[in-house]
Amino acid sequence: MEQRLGRRLADSTVRSRLPELVRKGLVLCVDREGISPSGHACSRYRLSDVGMAV
């Protein structure tokens, strides 16, 4: 998404908008088995086909 926008997105921006993007069908939860850079469990997401088209 950052490449499409041509700028960096703050982590807090992504976190606060993620539920909205999922509800709109632009982002999908791939799995809940990820590990964050700090070593904590996290969910992994990807753009949906609709999200890629936007």
Stockholm file with secondary structure:
# STOCKHOLM 1.0

chainA/1-54         MEQRLGRRLADSTVRSRLPELVRKGLVLCVDREGISPSGHACSRYRLSDVGMAV
#=GR chainA/1-54 SS CHHHHTSCCCHHHHHHHHHHHHHTTSEEEEEEEEECTTSCEEEEEEECHHHHHC
#=GC SS_cons        CHHHHTSCCCHHHHHHHHHHHHHTTSEEEEEEEEECTTSCEEEEEEECHHHHHC
//
